Each structure stands twice: as structure tokens, then as C-alpha cells.
Amino acid sequence: MKKRWSGNLIWTTFLFVFVGLFVMVGRTYPKEVQIVPLVIGFPTLILLLILWLGEFYPDLTRWMDEATLGQRKKETMTMGMGRKGSEFTAWRPVLIIMGWVFLYYALVFLLGFALVSPFFIAAFLVRKAHLGKLTACIYAVIATVLIYVVMSGWIKADLWSGAIPRISPGLLGGSIIPPL
């Protein structure tokens, strides 16, 4: 029996071609604006390729489904009792994540990206992802260095060094607060 193309496979193929064209056209832009299509396009292509291959090799994406299903079961059990048979939004986890995001923004504003990011990412991974402290610190440093290299080295963008008085030029403090 012939295997029919599923709707997921057709849609993923269409999106892969569309994003691939987006990246190819983005390469023709002036050098200053090429970065946006590339930074968005390449990770999207990688994720779409994983989904596309997952249609042919289901074991490739099965672990994602199991992890997501396990997380949903855990959240459902901790939500409390709602109306029988109804689905409702658990606002507590949403508000907690929003608190983490706003606290991160506030700390970056005050202390700067280079100082806050590794500590904050490590704290988040230890607290919310339940990683070990050493593993969380390694991931935090890797993420911060990658972001710093891409933003400062590749894009040539100055990262915010904080609103506090200047301690280390370009790294800690001394940023001029824009007028609101």
C-alpha cells in the first residue's frame, strides 16, 4: 500500500520552501539588513527540517511529544479543581513566568546585559527547569557568550551596559538612558 502524504507533511514542506526562499531573498539585501532574515530564517529552517524528517522517522520527534505530554499532565495535576470536564487557564504559572521576564528586563536596565544574563539564566534554570547548579551555570555562560558574540561581533550592536554609573567601559554601567 502506498503511503499518502499527510497534511502535516505537506504544510511543513510548504513552510520549509517558503522560509528557504525568505532566506535566499534575504541574502540579496544590503549587508546592514541581511542579519534579520538570517537570524530568524536559519533556526526556523532547522526546526522545520526536524519536523519534516519526523514525518518519515517518527522516533525523531516522539521524545518531544512525550516530554510535552508529561509536562501537561504535571500542570493539570497541580492546577487545582476546576469545573468538571472544563479546561481553564492556570494563571499562576503564567504570572510567575511574566515576573521572571520583567525582573530580567529591570535588572538588565539597571546592571547591564553582560552582568545580569549569566546569573539570571542560571537562576531560572535551577529554579524552573530543576537543573543542577553546575549544569545551569554552564548553559548560562554558553548562552550569554553566544548572544554576546552574535550581537557584538556579527551584528555590531552595542549591548546595554546598564544605567548605573560607569564601572567598566562598555561592559558595566555608563549607558545613557534615552529620554522617555
MODELLER restraints for C-alpha pairs under 7 A, 6 or more apart:
rsr = mdl.restraints
at = mdl.atoms
rsr.add(forms.Gaussian(group=physical.xy_distance, feature=features.Distance(at['CA:9:A'], at['CA:52:A']), mean=6.28, stdev=0.5))
rsr.add(forms.Gaussian(group=physical.xy_distance, feature=features.Distance(at['CA:9:A'], at['CA:55:A']), mean=6.41, stdev=0.5))
rsr.add(forms.Gaussian(group=physical.xy_distance, feature=features.Distance(at['CA:12:A'], at['CA:48:A']), mean=6.43, stdev=0.5))
rsr.add(forms.Gaussian(group=physical.xy_distance, feature=features.Distance(at['CA:12:A'], at['CA:52:A']), mean=6.08, stdev=0.5))
rsr.add(forms.Gaussian(group=physical.xy_distance, feature=features.Distance(at['CA:13:A'], at['CA:52:A']), mean=6.92, stdev=0.5))
rsr.add(forms.Gaussian(group=physical.xy_distance, feature=features.Distance(at['CA:16:A'], at['CA:45:A']), mean=6.22, stdev=0.5))
rsr.add(forms.Gaussian(group=physical.xy_distance, feature=features.Distance(at['CA:16:A'], at['CA:48:A']), mean=6.03, stdev=0.5))
rsr.add(forms.Gaussian(group=physical.xy_distance, feature=features.Distance(at['CA:19:A'], at['CA:41:A']), mean=6.25, stdev=0.5))
rsr.add(forms.Gaussian(group=physical.xy_distance, feature=features.Distance(at['CA:19:A'], at['CA:45:A']), mean=6.69, stdev=0.5))
rsr.add(forms.Gaussian(group=physical.xy_distance, feature=features.Distance(at['CA:20:A'], at['CA:45:A']), mean=6.97, stdev=0.5))
rsr.add(forms.Gaussian(group=physical.xy_distance, feature=features.Distance(at['CA:22:A'], at['CA:37:A']), mean=6.96, stdev=0.5))
rsr.add(forms.Gaussian(group=physical.xy_distance, feature=features.Distance(at['CA:23:A'], at['CA:37:A']), mean=5.74, stdev=0.5))
rsr.add(forms.Gaussian(group=physical.xy_distance, feature=features.Distance(at['CA:23:A'], at['CA:38:A']), mean=6.05, stdev=0.5))
rsr.add(forms.Gaussian(group=physical.xy_distance, feature=features.Distance(at['CA:23:A'], at['CA:41:A']), mean=5.64, stdev=0.5))
rsr.add(forms.Gaussian(group=physical.xy_distance, feature=features.Distance(at['CA:26:A'], at['CA:34:A']), mean=5.65, stdev=0.5))
rsr.add(forms.Gaussian(group=physical.xy_distance, feature=features.Distance(at['CA:26:A'], at['CA:37:A']), mean=5.42, stdev=0.5))
rsr.add(forms.Gaussian(group=physical.xy_distance, feature=features.Distance(at['CA:27:A'], at['CA:34:A']), mean=5.94, stdev=0.5))
rsr.add(forms.Gaussian(group=physical.xy_distance, feature=features.Distance(at['CA:54:A'], at['CA:60:A']), mean=5.41, stdev=0.5))
rsr.add(forms.Gaussian(group=physical.xy_distance, feature=features.Distance(at['CA:54:A'], at['CA:61:A']), mean=5.39, stdev=0.5))
rsr.add(forms.Gaussian(group=physical.xy_distance, feature=features.Distance(at['CA:79:A'], at['CA:90:A']), mean=6.08, stdev=0.5))
rsr.add(forms.Gaussian(group=physical.xy_distance, feature=features.Distance(at['CA:104:A'], at['CA:120:A']), mean=6.99, stdev=0.5))
rsr.add(forms.Gaussian(group=physical.xy_distance, feature=features.Distance(at['CA:107:A'], at['CA:116:A']), mean=6.53, stdev=0.5))
rsr.add(forms.Gaussian(group=physical.xy_distance, feature=features.Distance(at['CA:108:A'], at['CA:116:A']), mean=5.92, stdev=0.5))
rsr.add(forms.Gaussian(group=physical.xy_distance, feature=features.Distance(at['CA:108:A'], at['CA:162:A']), mean=6.42, stdev=0.5))
rsr.add(forms.Gaussian(group=physical.xy_distance, feature=features.Distance(at['CA:109:A'], at['CA:162:A']), mean=5.36, stdev=0.5))
rsr.add(forms.Gaussian(group=physical.xy_distance, feature=features.Distance(at['CA:109:A'], at['CA:163:A']), mean=6.13, stdev=0.5))
rsr.add(forms.Gaussian(group=physical.xy_distance, feature=features.Distance(at['CA:110:A'], at['CA:162:A']), mean=4.83, stdev=0.5))
rsr.add(forms.Gaussian(group=physical.xy_distance, feature=features.Distance(at['CA:110:A'], at['CA:163:A']), mean=4.81, stdev=0.5))
rsr.add(forms.Gaussian(group=physical.xy_distance, feature=features.Distance(at['CA:110:A'], at['CA:164:A']), mean=5.86, stdev=0.5))
rsr.add(forms.Gaussian(group=physical.xy_distance, feature=features.Distance(at['CA:111:A'], at['CA:161:A']), mean=6.72, stdev=0.5))
rsr.add(forms.Gaussian(group=physical.xy_distance, feature=features.Distance(at['CA:111:A'], at['CA:162:A']), mean=4.34, stdev=0.5))
rsr.add(forms.Gaussian(group=physical.xy_distance, feature=features.Distance(at['CA:111:A'], at['CA:163:A']), mean=6.46, stdev=0.5))
rsr.add(forms.Gaussian(group=physical.xy_distance, feature=features.Distance(at['CA:111:A'], at['CA:164:A']), mean=6.29, stdev=0.5))
rsr.add(forms.Gaussian(group=physical.xy_distance, feature=features.Distance(at['CA:111:A'], at['CA:172:A']), mean=6.76, stdev=0.5))
rsr.add(forms.Gaussian(group=physical.xy_distance, feature=features.Distance(at['CA:111:A'], at['CA:173:A']), mean=6.49, stdev=0.5))
rsr.add(forms.Gaussian(group=physical.xy_distance, feature=features.Distance(at['CA:112:A'], at['CA:160:A']), mean=5.40, stdev=0.5))
rsr.add(forms.Gaussian(group=physical.xy_distance, feature=features.Distance(at['CA:112:A'], at['CA:161:A']), mean=4.00, stdev=0.5))
rsr.add(forms.Gaussian(group=physical.xy_distance, feature=features.Distance(at['CA:112:A'], at['CA:162:A']), mean=3.73, stdev=0.5))
rsr.add(forms.Gaussian(group=physical.xy_distance, feature=features.Distance(at['CA:112:A'], at['CA:172:A']), mean=6.14, stdev=0.5))
rsr.add(forms.Gaussian(group=physical.xy_distance, feature=features.Distance(at['CA:112:A'], at['CA:173:A']), mean=6.68, stdev=0.5))
rsr.add(forms.Gaussian(group=physical.xy_distance, feature=features.Distance(at['CA:113:A'], at['CA:159:A']), mean=6.61, stdev=0.5))
rsr.add(forms.Gaussian(group=physical.xy_distance, feature=features.Distance(at['CA:113:A'], at['CA:160:A']), mean=5.86, stdev=0.5))
rsr.add(forms.Gaussian(group=physical.xy_distance, feature=features.Distance(at['CA:113:A'], at['CA:161:A']), mean=6.02, stdev=0.5))
rsr.add(forms.Gaussian(group=physical.xy_distance, feature=features.Distance(at['CA:114:A'], at['CA:171:A']), mean=6.37, stdev=0.5))
rsr.add(forms.Gaussian(group=physical.xy_distance, feature=features.Distance(at['CA:117:A'], at['CA:144:A']), mean=6.28, stdev=0.5))
rsr.add(forms.Gaussian(group=physical.xy_distance, feature=features.Distance(at['CA:118:A'], at['CA:140:A']), mean=4.81, stdev=0.5))
rsr.add(forms.Gaussian(group=physical.xy_distance, feature=features.Distance(at['CA:118:A'], at['CA:141:A']), mean=5.42, stdev=0.5))
rsr.add(forms.Gaussian(group=physical.xy_distance, feature=features.Distance(at['CA:118:A'], at['CA:144:A']), mean=5.93, stdev=0.5))
rsr.add(forms.Gaussian(group=physical.xy_distance, feature=features.Distance(at['CA:121:A'], at['CA:140:A']), mean=5.27, stdev=0.5))
rsr.add(forms.Gaussian(group=physical.xy_distance, feature=features.Distance(at['CA:122:A'], at['CA:136:A']), mean=4.84, stdev=0.5))
rsr.add(forms.Gaussian(group=physical.xy_distance, feature=features.Distance(at['CA:122:A'], at['CA:137:A']), mean=5.10, stdev=0.5))
rsr.add(forms.Gaussian(group=physical.xy_distance, feature=features.Distance(at['CA:122:A'], at['CA:140:A']), mean=5.23, stdev=0.5))
rsr.add(forms.Gaussian(group=physical.xy_distance, feature=features.Distance(at['CA:125:A'], at['CA:131:A']), mean=5.88, stdev=0.5))
rsr.add(forms.Gaussian(group=physical.xy_distance, feature=features.Distance(at['CA:125:A'], at['CA:136:A']), mean=5.63, stdev=0.5))
rsr.add(forms.Gaussian(group=physical.xy_distance, feature=features.Distance(at['CA:126:A'], at['CA:132:A']), mean=6.21, stdev=0.5))
rsr.add(forms.Gaussian(group=physical.xy_distance, feature=features.Distance(at['CA:126:A'], at['CA:133:A']), mean=6.11, stdev=0.5))
rsr.add(forms.Gaussian(group=physical.xy_distance, feature=features.Distance(at['CA:126:A'], at['CA:136:A']), mean=6.15, stdev=0.5))
rsr.add(forms.Gaussian(group=physical.xy_distance, feature=features.Distance(at['CA:151:A'], at['CA:157:A']), mean=5.42, stdev=0.5))
rsr.add(forms.Gaussian(group=physical.xy_distance, feature=features.Distance(at['CA:152:A'], at['CA:158:A']), mean=6.09, stdev=0.5))
rsr.add(forms.Gaussian(group=physical.xy_distance, feature=features.Distance(at['CA:160:A'], at['CA:175:A']), mean=6.61, stdev=0.5))
rsr.add(forms.Gaussian(group=physical.xy_distance, feature=features.Distance(at['CA:161:A'], at['CA:170:A']), mean=6.06, stdev=0.5))
rsr.add(forms.Gaussian(group=physical.xy_distance, feature=features.Distance(at['CA:161:A'], at['CA:171:A']), mean=5.21, stdev=0.5))
rsr.add(forms.Gaussian(group=physical.xy_distance, feature=features.Distance(at['CA:161:A'], at['CA:172:A']), mean=4.93, stdev=0.5))
rsr.add(forms.Gaussian(group=physical.xy_distance, feature=features.Distance(at['CA:161:A'], at['CA:173:A']), mean=5.05, stdev=0.5))
rsr.add(forms.Gaussian(group=physical.xy_distance, feature=features.Distance(at['CA:161:A'], at['CA:174:A']), mean=6.64, stdev=0.5))
rsr.add(forms.Gaussian(group=physical.xy_distance, feature=features.Distance(at['CA:161:A'], at['CA:175:A']), mean=5.72, stdev=0.5))
rsr.add(forms.Gaussian(group=physical.xy_distance, feature=features.Distance(at['CA:162:A'], at['CA:172:A']), mean=6.16, stdev=0.5))
rsr.add(forms.Gaussian(group=physical.xy_distance, feature=features.Distance(at['CA:162:A'], at['CA:173:A']), mean=4.45, stdev=0.5))
rsr.add(forms.Gaussian(group=physical.xy_distance, feature=features.Distance(at['CA:162:A'], at['CA:174:A']), mean=6.31, stdev=0.5))
rsr.add(forms.Gaussian(group=physical.xy_distance, feature=features.Distance(at['CA:162:A'], at['CA:175:A']), mean=5.50, stdev=0.5))
rsr.add(forms.Gaussian(group=physical.xy_distance, feature=features.Distance(at['CA:163:A'], at['CA:173:A']), mean=5.68, stdev=0.5))
rsr.add(forms.Gaussian(group=physical.xy_distance, feature=features.Distance(at['CA:163:A'], at['CA:174:A']), mean=5.98, stdev=0.5))
rsr.add(forms.Gaussian(group=physical.xy_distance, feature=features.Distance(at['CA:163:A'], at['CA:175:A']), mean=5.34, stdev=0.5))
rsr.add(forms.Gaussian(group=physical.xy_distance, feature=features.Distance(at['CA:163:A'], at['CA:176:A']), mean=6.81, stdev=0.5))
rsr.add(forms.Gaussian(group=physical.xy_distance, feature=features.Distance(at['CA:163:A'], at['CA:177:A']), mean=6.58, stdev=0.5))
rsr.add(forms.Gaussian(group=physical.xy_distance, feature=features.Distance(at['CA:164:A'], at['CA:173:A']), mean=4.81, stdev=0.5))
rsr.add(forms.Gaussian(group=physical.xy_distance, feature=features.Distance(at['CA:164:A'], at['CA:174:A']), mean=6.12, stdev=0.5))
rsr.add(forms.Gaussian(group=physical.xy_distance, feature=features.Distance(at['CA:165:A'], at['CA:173:A']), mean=5.11, stdev=0.5))
rsr.add(forms.Gaussian(group=physical.xy_distance, feature=features.Distance(at['CA:165:A'], at['CA:174:A']), mean=5.00, stdev=0.5))
rsr.add(forms.Gaussian(group=physical.xy_distance, feature=features.Distance(at['CA:166:A'], at['CA:172:A']), mean=6.25, stdev=0.5))
rsr.add(forms.Gaussian(group=physical.xy_distance, feature=features.Distance(at['CA:166:A'], at['CA:173:A']), mean=4.02, stdev=0.5))
rsr.add(forms.Gaussian(group=physical.xy_distance, feature=features.Distance(at['CA:166:A'], at['CA:174:A']), mean=3.91, stdev=0.5))
rsr.add(forms.Gaussian(group=physical.xy_distance, feature=features.Distance(at['CA:167:A'], at['CA:173:A']), mean=5.59, stdev=0.5))
